Amino acid sequence: MRILAIGAHFDDVEIGCGGSLAKHTADGDQVAVFVATHSGYVGLNGKSLRDAGVARAEGEAAAKILGVEKLVCGEFETNNLACDEALVVAIRGLVDQWKPDIVYGHWLGDVHLDHHNLARASLSACRHIPTFLCYRSNLYPGSVVFDGRLIRDISESFEQKKAACLAHDSEIGRGLSALVEEILLANERDARAFGLRAVECFQVIRYLA
């Protein structure tokens, strides 16, 4: 199978579906990742909080850990991602080239505007893909509840996911460590009901059995 994961920033895919991507590669599937923004940004005071070059290097290291075959790095502006024709066309171009069987993307209820707008654009660009699964890459509550009914066992790839998340050293040092810790704990907590070590949960848009 051919897999495509779509994320707004370097670290989103690793947090949301990194264990599943590593499992896919272990199973012999071909995995591509599209990161829409260059992921560099500045704070309200104009001070740089994340360097785009560093973010990309960390993303490349994380992709290697997960066994990703193709990493496509977009150059859209961080924190200014719009659901417009340019973004849809960028995603559609990769979809037409990669021809994925499964797409992983942000969920529409995400309160981060980059995530939300990319989710909308992804649904449009991937409307012909038979299986579209949404992941959660932060824990901020919104008006829509994340309905993670599809559950994937990532027990054997959990350490790879953890290592890929921690590869984003610049963000870990800036406070991402707390989020990563909570996400990993949730992966383990959600697995207890099934007697497993770790799982990832996805909201289903479409699923071809």
N, CA and C of each residue as an Amber inpcrd file, in Angstrom:
protein
   627
   0.8350000  -1.2010000   0.0000000   0.0000000   0.0000000   0.0000000
   0.8700000   1.2510000   0.0000000   0.2720000   2.3420000  -0.4530000
   0.9480000   3.6360000  -0.4500000   0.2070000   4.5610000   0.5210000
   0.9840000   5.1850000   1.3900000   0.4430000   5.9770000   2.4920000
   0.9010000   7.4200000   2.3540000   0.0070000   8.3530000   2.6390000
   0.3630000   9.7660000   2.6670000  -0.1020000  10.3670000   3.9880000
   0.8170000  11.0170000   4.6950000   0.4840000  11.7440000   5.9210000
   0.7070000  13.2290000   5.6710000  -0.2530000  14.0340000   6.0920000
  -0.2150000  15.4770000   5.8380000  -0.1970000  16.2200000   7.1700000
   0.7730000  17.1170000   7.3360000   0.8710000  17.8910000   8.5650000
   1.1680000  19.3460000   8.2720000   0.7490000  20.2210000   9.1500000
   0.9870000  21.6480000   8.9620000   2.4300000  22.0230000   9.2630000
   3.0100000  21.3880000  10.2950000   4.3530000  21.7440000  10.7580000
   5.1910000  20.4880000  10.9790000   6.4970000  20.6750000  10.9720000
   7.3750000  19.5860000  11.3660000   7.1190000  19.2720000  12.8430000
   6.6410000  18.1060000  13.1190000   6.3300000  17.4780000  14.4200000
   4.8790000  17.0230000  14.5000000   3.9600000  17.6150000  13.6960000
   2.5420000  17.2520000  13.7800000   2.2980000  15.7860000  13.4370000
   2.8560000  15.3440000  12.3370000   2.6440000  13.9650000  11.8910000
   3.2350000  12.9770000  12.8850000   4.4140000  13.2940000  13.4000000
   5.0550000  12.3980000  14.3630000   4.1860000  12.2290000  15.5990000
   3.6450000  13.3430000  16.1040000   2.8100000  13.3110000  17.3020000
   1.4910000  12.5850000  17.0290000   0.8720000  12.8920000  15.8990000
  -0.4640000  12.3750000  15.6340000  -0.5320000  10.9510000  15.1290000
   0.4150000  10.5650000  14.2570000   0.3260000   9.2300000  13.6580000
   1.6810000   8.5980000  13.4180000   2.6970000   9.0240000  14.1590000
   4.0460000   8.4980000  13.9590000   4.1540000   7.0000000  14.1650000
   3.4410000   6.4780000  15.1600000   3.4810000   5.0370000  15.4090000
   2.8840000   4.2490000  14.2660000   1.8030000   4.7650000  13.6970000
   1.1520000   4.0990000  12.5660000   2.0350000   4.1410000  11.3280000
   2.7070000   5.2780000  11.0980000   3.5950000   5.3700000   9.9400000
   4.7530000   4.3800000  10.0610000   5.3200000   4.2710000  11.2550000
   6.4100000   3.3080000  11.4640000   5.9160000   1.8810000  11.2720000
   4.6920000   1.6190000  11.6940000   4.1000000   0.2860000  11.5030000
   3.8950000   0.0050000  10.0170000   3.4430000   1.0120000   9.2810000
   3.2710000   0.8470000   7.8370000   4.6000000   0.4980000   7.1690000
   5.6510000   1.2310000   7.5050000   6.9410000   0.9710000   6.8600000
   7.4680000  -0.4130000   7.2340000   7.2410000  -0.8340000   8.4810000
   7.6650000  -2.1700000   8.9040000   6.9170000  -3.2540000   8.1450000
   5.6800000  -2.9430000   7.7580000   4.8580000  -3.9030000   7.0100000
   5.1550000  -3.8830000   5.5150000   6.0920000  -3.0240000   5.0950000
   6.4670000  -2.9580000   3.6940000   5.7080000  -1.9360000   2.8780000
   4.8700000  -1.1150000   3.5230000   4.1380000  -0.0690000   2.8080000
   5.0680000   1.1060000   2.4920000   4.7450000   1.8390000   1.4430000
   5.5050000   3.0200000   1.0600000   4.8420000   4.2500000   1.6730000
   5.6140000   5.0330000   2.3990000   5.0600000   6.1660000   3.1500000
   5.6640000   7.4790000   2.6620000   4.7840000   8.4370000   2.3770000
   5.1930000   9.8010000   2.0560000   4.5910000  10.7490000   3.0830000
   5.3140000  11.8220000   3.3790000   4.8440000  12.8400000   4.3170000
   4.9330000  14.2050000   3.6490000   3.8560000  14.9750000   3.7450000
   3.8500000  16.3560000   3.2650000   3.7040000  17.2890000   4.4600000
   4.6730000  18.1840000   4.6400000   4.6140000  19.2150000   5.6770000
   4.3820000  20.5420000   4.9680000   3.2660000  21.1750000   5.2410000
   2.8260000  22.3150000   4.4320000   3.6510000  23.5780000   4.6400000
   4.0370000  23.8820000   5.8870000   4.7500000  25.1330000   6.1630000
   6.2380000  24.8820000   6.3630000   7.0040000  25.9610000   6.2260000
   8.4440000  25.8370000   6.5130000   8.6920000  25.6930000   8.0080000
   7.6870000  26.0020000   8.8200000   7.6680000  25.7550000  10.2670000
   8.5430000  26.6970000  11.0840000   9.1540000  27.6690000  10.4570000
   9.8520000  28.7020000  11.2160000   8.8750000  29.8080000  11.5770000
   9.0480000  30.4160000  12.7540000   8.1420000  31.5040000  13.1240000
   8.7480000  32.3770000  14.2120000   8.1590000  33.5510000  14.3810000
   8.6290000  34.5040000  15.3860000   7.5060000  34.7670000  16.3750000
   7.8680000  35.2470000  17.5670000   6.8870000  35.5790000  18.5960000
   6.3080000  36.9660000  18.3920000   5.4200000  37.3660000  19.2890000
   4.7810000  38.6770000  19.1880000   5.7940000  39.8160000  19.3150000
   6.9190000  39.5400000  19.9580000   7.9560000  40.5650000  20.1160000
   8.9300000  40.5870000  18.9420000   8.6620000  39.7580000  17.9340000
   9.5300000  39.7230000  16.7620000  10.7350000  38.8230000  16.8980000
  10.8850000  38.1810000  18.0410000  12.0290000  37.3020000  18.2690000
  11.7610000  35.9280000  17.6660000  12.7670000  35.3880000  17.0090000
  12.6200000  34.0680000  16.3850000  12.4250000  32.9920000  17.4470000
  11.3830000  32.1840000  17.2790000  11.1130000  31.0930000  18.2030000
  11.4900000  29.7330000  17.6140000  11.4900000  29.6590000  16.2870000
  11.8850000  28.4160000  15.6290000  12.4790000  28.7480000  14.2670000
  13.6740000  28.2780000  14.0310000  14.3470000  28.5180000  12.7640000
  13.8780000  27.4950000  11.7270000  13.5390000  27.9560000  10.5370000
  13.0070000  27.0660000   9.5060000  14.0110000  25.9880000   9.1110000
  15.2800000  26.3440000   9.0210000  16.2950000  25.3660000   8.6630000
  16.4500000  24.2890000   9.7160000  16.4230000  24.6940000  10.9720000
  16.5110000  23.7320000  12.0670000  15.2840000  22.8290000  12.0760000
  14.1010000  23.4290000  11.8870000  12.8590000  22.6530000  11.8740000
  12.8980000  21.5940000  10.7780000  13.4040000  21.9700000   9.6060000
  13.4710000  21.0080000   8.5040000  14.4640000  19.8880000   8.7940000
  15.6170000  20.2390000   9.3480000  16.6150000  19.2120000   9.6790000
  16.0550000  18.2300000  10.7000000  15.3400000  18.7450000  11.6910000
  14.7260000  17.8660000  12.6890000  13.6380000  17.0040000  12.0560000
  12.8630000  17.5850000  11.1340000  11.8340000  16.8210000  10.4360000
  12.4230000  15.7110000   9.5920000  13.5370000  15.9780000   8.9480000
  14.2040000  14.9560000   8.1390000  14.7250000  13.8260000   9.0270000
  15.2540000  14.1870000  10.1980000  15.7440000  13.1680000  11.1280000
  14.5930000  12.3050000  11.6290000  13.4560000  12.9360000  11.9430000
  12.2840000  12.2010000  12.4240000  11.7450000  11.2710000  11.3410000
  11.7030000  11.7560000  10.1050000  11.2120000  10.9400000   8.9910000
  12.0810000   9.7020000   8.8030000  13.3720000   9.8730000   8.9620000
  14.2930000   8.7410000   8.8320000  14.0290000   7.7010000   9.9180000
  13.7620000   8.1550000  11.1250000  13.4620000   7.2410000  12.2330000
  12.2230000   6.4180000  11.9320000  11.2190000   7.0490000  11.3200000
   9.9530000   6.3660000  11.0300000  10.0150000   5.5230000   9.7580000
  11.0870000   5.6780000   8.9830000  11.2130000   4.9160000   7.7470000
  10.4750000   5.5280000   6.5760000  10.1950000   6.8260000   6.6610000
   9.4660000   7.5220000   5.5970000  10.2970000   7.5300000   4.3190000
   9.6680000   7.1600000   3.2210000  10.3610000   7.0900000   1.9330000
  10.4770000   8.4440000   1.2610000   9.4450000   9.2670000   1.3830000
   9.4120000  10.5480000   0.6790000   8.9180000  11.6390000   1.6130000
   9.7170000  12.6690000   1.8210000   9.3390000  13.8190000   2.6390000
   9.2710000  15.0390000   1.7360000   8.0870000  15.6270000   1.6390000
   7.8800000  16.8140000   0.8080000   7.6870000  18.0070000   1.7290000
   8.5420000  19.0140000   1.5820000   8.5240000  20.1680000   2.4740000
   7.9460000  21.3760000   1.7510000   6.7840000  21.8350000   2.1940000
   6.1660000  23.0150000   1.6190000   6.8080000  24.2830000   2.1470000
   6.4870000  25.3990000   1.5190000   7.0690000  26.6770000   1.9270000
   5.9940000  27.6990000   2.3010000   4.8100000  27.2000000   2.6790000
   3.7730000  28.1170000   3.1440000   4.1880000  28.7180000   4.4810000
   3.6780000  29.9060000   4.7690000   4.0520000  30.6180000   5.9860000
   3.4180000  29.9870000   7.2190000   4.2260000  29.8030000   8.2520000
   3.7360000  29.2760000   9.5210000   2.7770000  30.2780000  10.1740000
   1.7100000  29.7610000  10.7600000   0.6880000  30.5680000  11.4350000
  -0.0440000  31.5170000  10.4780000   0.0400000  31.2150000   9.1920000
  -0.6880000  32.0130000   8.1980000  -1.2140000  31.1090000   7.0880000
  -1.4410000  29.8420000   7.4250000  -1.8690000  28.8590000   6.4400000
  -3.3600000  29.0570000   6.1510000  -3.6860000  29.2770000   4.8930000
  -5.0750000  29.5170000   4.4930000  -5.5970000  28.3450000   3.6810000
  -6.8700000  28.0480000   3.8580000  -7.5080000  27.0290000   3.0300000
  -7.9090000  27.6960000   1.7220000  -6.9830000  27.6980000   0.7780000
  -7.2410000  28.3450000  -0.4970000  -6.8000000  27.4380000  -1.6360000
  -6.9520000  27.9260000  -2.8500000  -6.6600000  27.1080000  -4.0280000
  -5.1930000  26.7050000  -4.0840000  -4.2960000  27.5880000  -3.6640000
  -2.8670000  27.2830000  -3.7190000  -2.5310000  26.0770000  -2.8470000
  -3.1120000  26.0230000  -1.6630000  -2.8420000  24.9070000  -0.7630000
  -3.4730000  23.6250000  -1.2780000  -4.7070000  23.7130000  -1.7580000
  -5.3780000  22.5280000  -2.2950000  -4.6050000  21.9750000  -3.4900000
  -4.1500000  22.8530000  -4.3680000  -3.3970000  22.4270000  -5.5560000
  -2.0830000  21.7630000  -5.1560000  -1.4110000  22.3060000  -4.1440000
  -0.1530000  21.7070000  -3.6860000  -0.3710000  20.2830000  -3.1870000
  -1.4200000  20.0910000  -2.4140000  -1.7270000  18.7550000  -1.8970000
  -2.1830000  17.8410000  -3.0290000  -3.0410000  18.3530000  -3.8970000
  -3.5680000  17.5390000  -4.9940000  -2.4490000  17.0770000  -5.9250000
  -1.4550000  17.9350000  -6.1440000  -0.3330000  17.5520000  -6.9870000
   0.4060000  16.3550000  -6.4280000   0.6170000  16.3590000  -5.1180000
   1.2950000  15.2280000  -4.4820000   0.4120000  13.9900000  -4.5000000
  -0.8760000  14.1650000  -4.2750000  -1.8190000  13.0360000  -4.3050000
  -1.8110000  12.3830000  -5.6830000  -1.8500000  13.1920000  -6.7230000
  -1.8460000  12.6530000  -8.0800000  -0.5520000  11.9190000  -8.3960000
   0.5360000  12.4060000  -7.8210000   1.8370000  11.7810000  -8.0640000
   2.0200000  10.5110000  -7.2340000   1.6570000  10.5740000  -5.9600000
   1.9190000   9.4660000  -5.0320000   0.8440000   8.3920000  -5.1040000
  -0.3860000   8.7980000  -5.4320000  -1.5240000   7.8830000  -5.5390000
  -1.6980000   7.0260000  -4.2620000  -1.9420000   7.6840000  -3.1300000
  -2.0490000   6.9480000  -1.8630000  -3.3360000   6.1400000  -1.7440000
  -3.2420000   5.0410000  -1.0190000  -4.4220000   4.2550000  -0.6640000
  -5.0470000   4.7760000   0.6280000  -4.1950000   5.3120000   1.5010000
  -4.6350000   5.8370000   2.7980000  -4.0090000   7.2150000   3.0030000
  -4.8080000   8.1550000   3.4760000  -4.3020000   9.4800000   3.8380000
  -4.5850000   9.7330000   5.3120000  -3.5680000  10.2300000   6.0180000
  -3.7190000  10.6920000   7.3980000  -3.6200000  12.2210000   7.3830000
  -4.5720000  12.8890000   8.0230000  -4.5380000  14.3450000   8.0710000
  -5.0550000  14.8770000   9.3920000  -4.9040000  16.1840000   9.5820000
  -5.4520000  16.8490000  10.7720000  -6.9720000  16.7030000  10.7980000
  -7.5510000  16.7940000  11.9930000  -9.0120000  16.7360000  12.1020000
  -9.5930000  18.1460000  12.1000000 -10.8140000  18.2620000  11.5900000
 -11.4360000  19.5600000  11.3760000 -11.7060000  20.3260000  12.6700000
 -11.8050000  19.6150000  13.7850000 -12.1050000  20.2800000  15.0510000
 -10.9120000  20.9010000  15.7380000  -9.7320000  20.8090000  15.1520000
  -8.5160000  21.3510000  15.7720000  -8.6230000  22.8760000  15.8550000
  -8.3300000  23.4300000  17.0320000  -8.4670000  24.8740000  17.2220000
  -7.2610000  25.6650000  16.7060000  -6.1600000  24.9890000  16.3880000
  -5.0130000  25.6650000  15.7680000  -5.4000000  25.9600000  14.3160000
  -5.3630000  27.2330000  13.9200000  -5.8530000  27.6090000  12.5930000
  -5.0670000  26.9460000  11.4680000  -3.7500000  26.8060000  11.6180000
  -2.9720000  26.1030000  10.5890000  -3.4810000  24.6770000  10.4210000
  -3.7210000  24.0090000  11.5440000  -4.1980000  22.6230000  11.5070000
  -5.6040000  22.5660000  10.8850000  -6.4730000  23.4470000  11.3450000
  -7.8640000  23.4450000  10.8740000  -7.9500000  23.7270000   9.3760000
  -7.2240000  24.7400000   8.9240000  -7.2760000  25.1060000   7.5100000
  -6.6490000  24.0330000   6.6270000  -5.5910000  23.4000000   7.1290000
  -4.9900000  22.3120000   6.3590000  -5.9270000  21.1100000   6.2960000
  -6.6530000  20.8600000   7.3720000  -7.6300000  19.7600000   7.3670000
  -8.6780000  19.9910000   6.2820000  -9.1900000  21.2000000   6.1780000
 -10.1890000  21.5180000   5.1530000  -9.6230000  21.3530000   3.7510000
  -8.4100000  21.8630000   3.5420000  -7.7860000  21.7580000   2.2190000
  -7.4870000  20.3020000   1.8700000  -7.0800000  19.5270000   2.8590000
  -6.7510000  18.1160000   2.6310000  -7.9910000  17.3250000   2.2280000
  -9.1010000  17.5920000   2.8840000 -10.3410000  16.8960000   2.5490000
 -10.7610000  17.1850000   1.1120000 -10.5410000  18.4090000   0.6700000
 -10.8690000  18.7620000  -0.7070000  -9.9150000  18.0840000  -1.6860000
  -8.6320000  18.1840000  -1.4170000  -7.6220000  17.6350000  -2.3350000
  -7.6540000  16.1090000  -2.3870000  -8.0980000  15.4850000  -1.2930000
  -8.0660000  14.0200000  -1.1950000  -9.4560000  13.4060000  -1.3030000
 -10.3710000  14.1200000  -1.9180000 -11.7640000  13.6610000  -1.9300000
 -11.9620000  12.3460000  -2.6800000 -10.9970000  11.9650000  -3.5250000
 -11.1260000  10.7110000  -4.2720000 -10.3940000   9.5490000  -3.5950000
  -9.7210000   9.8120000  -2.4890000  -8.9560000   8.7560000  -1.8020000
  -9.9250000   7.9410000  -0.9300000  -9.9090000   6.6110000  -1.0440000
 -10.9280000   5.7940000  -0.3670000 -10.8470000   5.7740000   1.1550000
  -9.6510000   5.9370000   1.7050000  -9.5140000   5.9240000   3.1690000
  -8.8360000   7.2050000   3.6320000  -9.5510000   7.9680000   4.4510000
  -9.0120000   9.2180000   5.0050000  -9.2350000   9.1820000   6.5040000
  -8.1390000   9.2230000   7.2560000  -8.1830000   9.1400000   8.7130000
  -7.6020000  10.4170000   9.3140000  -8.2370000  10.9230000  10.3570000
  -7.8010000  12.1560000  11.0000000  -7.1160000  11.8640000  12.3290000
  -6.0010000  12.5120000  12.5480000  -5.2680000  12.3610000  13.8050000
  -5.3590000  13.6460000  14.6290000  -5.0210000  13.5090000  15.8940000
  -4.9970000  14.6630000  16.8050000  -3.5440000  14.9240000  17.1980000
  -3.0830000  16.1690000  17.0090000  -1.6830000  16.4750000  17.3090000
  -1.5220000  17.5350000  18.3940000  -2.6280000  17.8880000  19.0590000
  -2.5200000  18.7020000  20.2670000  -3.7040000  18.3580000  21.1750000
  -3.7110000  18.9380000  22.3500000  -4.7180000  18.5760000  23.3390000
  -5.6500000  19.7320000  23.6940000  -5.6450000  20.8000000  22.8890000
  -6.4980000  21.9440000  23.1860000  -7.9560000  21.6110000  22.9020000
  -8.8530000  21.7930000  23.8830000 -10.2680000  21.4850000  23.6560000
 -10.9240000  22.5570000  22.7940000 -11.8800000  22.1210000  21.9840000
 -12.6380000  23.0560000  21.1550000 -14.1160000  22.7230000  21.2440000
 -14.8830000  23.2180000  20.2960000 -16.3240000  22.9950000  20.3210000
 -16.7120000  21.6320000  19.7610000 -15.7660000  20.9630000  19.0920000
 -16.0160000  19.6610000  18.4890000 -15.1590000  18.6170000  19.1930000
 -15.7640000  17.5020000  19.5720000 -15.0380000  16.4350000  20.2620000
 -14.3590000  15.5260000  19.2460000 -13.0870000  15.2110000  19.4860000
 -12.3640000  14.2800000  18.6240000 -12.9280000  12.8770000  18.8420000
 -13.4140000  12.2710000  17.7740000 -14.0870000  10.9700000  17.8510000
 -13.1530000   9.8840000  17.3140000 -12.2120000   9.4580000  18.1380000
 -11.1920000   8.5100000  17.7010000 -11.6510000   7.0700000  17.8090000
 -12.4710000   6.6360000  16.8590000 -13.0670000   5.2930000  16.9260000
 -12.2000000   4.2190000  16.2660000 -11.3490000   4.6080000  15.3140000
 -10.4680000   3.6170000  14.6930000  -9.1900000   3.5450000  15.5170000
  -8.8670000   2.3480000  15.9730000  -7.7540000   2.1650000  16.9140000
  -6.7040000   1.2630000  16.2830000  -5.4540000   1.7440000  16.2590000
  -4.3700000   0.9440000  15.6740000  -3.3340000   0.6110000  16.7500000
  -2.9770000  -0.6540000  16.8090000  -1.9670000  -1.1350000  17.7390000
  -0.5870000  -0.6720000  17.2720000   0.0790000   0.1540000  18.0830000
   1.4330000   0.6130000  17.7430000   2.4430000   0.1400000  18.8000000
   2.1190000  -0.9560000  19.4580000   2.9920000  -1.4550000  20.5230000
   4.4240000  -1.6560000  20.0280000   4.5680000  -2.2350000  18.8380000
   5.9030000  -2.5600000  18.3330000   6.6190000  -1.3440000  17.7430000
   5.8890000  -0.3000000  17.4160000   6.5180000   0.8930000  16.8250000
   6.4840000   2.0920000  17.7730000   6.0850000   1.8590000  19.0210000
   5.9310000   2.9500000  19.9730000   7.2560000   3.6490000  20.2590000
   8.3230000   2.8970000  20.3700000   9.6340000   3.5080000  20.6470000
  10.0950000   4.3620000  19.4770000   9.7790000   3.9260000  18.2460000
  10.1150000   4.7440000  17.0780000   9.3410000   6.0570000  17.1050000
   8.0640000   5.9890000  17.4610000   7.2760000   7.2130000  17.5600000
   7.8790000   8.1530000  18.5930000   8.2110000   7.6060000  19.7330000
   8.7940000   8.4210000  20.8050000  10.0840000   9.0880000  20.3360000
  10.9450000   8.3240000  19.6700000  12.2180000   8.8630000  19.1900000
  12.0040000   9.9310000  18.1230000  11.0150000   9.7150000  17.2480000
  10.7300000  10.6930000  16.2000000  10.2210000  12.0000000  16.7930000
   9.3720000  11.9160000  17.8040000   8.8820000  13.1180000  18.4850000
  10.0300000  13.8730000  19.1530000  10.8930000  13.1450000  19.8060000
  12.0040000  13.7610000  20.5260000  13.0900000  14.2890000  19.6030000
  13.0320000  13.9100000  18.3120000  14.0040000  14.4220000  17.3420000
  13.8320000  15.9240000  17.1270000  12.6680000  16.4560000  17.4880000
  12.4110000  17.8930000  17.3390000  12.9500000  18.6250000  18.5640000
  14.2430000  18.6020000  18.6750000  14.9220000  19.0830000  19.8830000
  14.6610000  20.5680000  20.1450000  14.6010000  21.3750000  19.0910000
  14.3950000  22.8100000  19.2960000  13.0250000  23.1010000  19.9080000
  12.0080000  22.3320000  19.5320000  10.6800000  22.5110000  20.0970000
  10.5580000  21.8580000  21.4720000  11.2390000  20.7340000  21.6530000
  11.2390000  20.0840000  22.9720000  11.7750000  21.0460000  24.0200000
  12.8420000  21.7450000  23.6830000  13.4330000  22.6940000  24.6170000
  12.5730000  23.9120000  24.8560000  11.6330000  24.1830000  23.9450000
  10.7820000  25.3580000  24.0650000   9.4400000  25.0570000  24.7110000
   9.2060000  23.7870000  25.0760000   7.9600000  23.4610000  25.7660000
   7.1590000  22.3420000  25.1490000   7.6000000  21.8100000  24.0070000
   6.8600000  20.7270000  23.3570000   6.9130000  19.4420000  24.1690000
   7.8850000  19.3320000  25.0630000   8.0670000  18.0860000  25.8160000
   6.8140000  17.7220000  26.6130000   6.1240000  18.7140000  27.1770000
   4.9240000  18.4370000  27.9690000   3.8270000  17.8460000  27.0880000
   3.6450000  18.4050000  25.8840000   2.6380000  17.8860000  24.9580000
   2.9880000  16.4710000  24.5190000   4.2460000  16.2630000  24.1410000
   4.6790000  14.9300000  23.7050000   4.4520000  13.9150000  24.8150000
   4.7950000  14.2900000  26.0360000   4.5950000  13.3830000  27.1670000
   3.1260000  13.0300000  27.3370000   2.2330000  14.0160000  27.2190000
   0.8010000  13.7700000  27.3680000   0.2590000  12.8880000  26.2390000
   0.7200000  13.1280000  25.0120000   0.2780000  12.3250000  23.8760000
   0.7310000  10.8830000  24.0300000   1.9760000  10.6810000  24.4120000
   2.4980000   9.3280000  24.5890000   1.7810000   8.6130000  25.7320000
   1.4910000   9.3410000  26.7980000   0.7390000   8.7510000  27.9030000
  -0.6680000   8.3570000  27.4500000  -1.2780000   9.2000000  26.5960000
  -2.6030000   8.8840000  26.0690000  -2.5500000   7.6350000  25.1910000
  -1.4880000   7.5020000  24.3950000  -1.3190000   6.2900000  23.5780000
  -1.2890000   5.0450000  24.4530000  -0.6210000   5.1460000  25.6010000
  -0.5270000   4.0010000  26.5120000  -1.8310000   3.7920000  27.2770000
  -2.4400000   4.8910000  27.7240000  -3.6910000   4.7810000  28.4790000
  -4.8070000   4.1830000  27.6320000  -4.9310000   4.6400000  26.4000000
  -5.9890000   4.1370000  25.5160000  -5.7980000   2.6610000  25.1920000
  -4.5680000   2.1700000  25.3400000  -4.2740000   0.7700000  25.0020000
  -4.6580000  -0.2030000  26.1160000  -4.8180000   0.2950000  27.3290000
  -5.0270000  -0.6020000  28.4750000  -6.2920000  -1.4390000  28.3400000
  -7.3340000  -0.8650000  27.7680000  -8.6010000  -1.5950000  27.6480000
  -8.4640000  -2.8230000  26.7590000  -7.4300000  -2.8370000  25.9290000
  -7.2510000  -3.9350000  24.9790000  -6.0590000  -4.8130000  25.3220000
  -5.4350000  -4.5530000  26.4650000  -4.2820000  -5.3440000  26.8790000
  -3.0600000  -5.1290000  26.0090000  -2.9510000  -3.9330000  25.4340000
  -1.8380000  -3.6070000  24.5580000  -0.9280000  -2.5710000  25.2080000
   0.2520000  -2.3760000  24.6260000   1.1770000  -1.3920000  25.1820000
   0.8120000   0.0250000  24.7650000   0.4960000   0.2230000  23.4780000
   0.2050000   1.5630000  22.9860000  -0.6670000   1.4850000  21.7320000
  -1.5410000   2.4630000  21.5720000  -2.3910000   2.5530000  20.3740000
  -2.4670000   4.0150000  19.9390000  -2.8170000   4.2190000  18.6800000
  -3.1850000   5.5310000  18.1680000  -4.6420000   5.4740000  17.7300000
  -5.3790000   6.5510000  18.0070000  -6.8040000   6.6020000  17.6740000
  -7.0370000   7.6240000  16.5680000  -7.9290000   7.2910000  15.6470000
  -8.2010000   8.1450000  14.4970000  -9.6970000   8.3620000  14.3110000
 -10.0210000   9.5680000  13.9010000 -11.3920000   9.8510000  13.4950000
 -11.5230000   9.4890000  12.0180000 -12.5720000   8.7550000  11.6890000
 -12.7320000   8.2450000  10.3280000 -13.5810000   9.1910000   9.4870000
 -13.0270000   9.6310000   8.3680000 -13.8090000  10.3330000   7.3530000
 -14.3520000   9.3190000   6.3550000 -13.4550000   8.4810000   5.8570000
 -13.8200000   7.3660000   4.9800000 -12.8940000   6.1980000   5.2880000
 -13.4250000   5.0060000   5.1560000 -12.5830000   3.8160000   5.3970000
 -13.0180000   2.7040000   4.4500000 -12.1160000   2.3280000   3.5520000
 -12.3840000   1.2320000   2.6220000 -11.8440000  -0.0540000   3.2160000
 -12.7350000  -0.9670000   3.6020000 -12.3170000  -2.2070000   4.2540000
 -11.8110000  -3.2150000   3.2220000
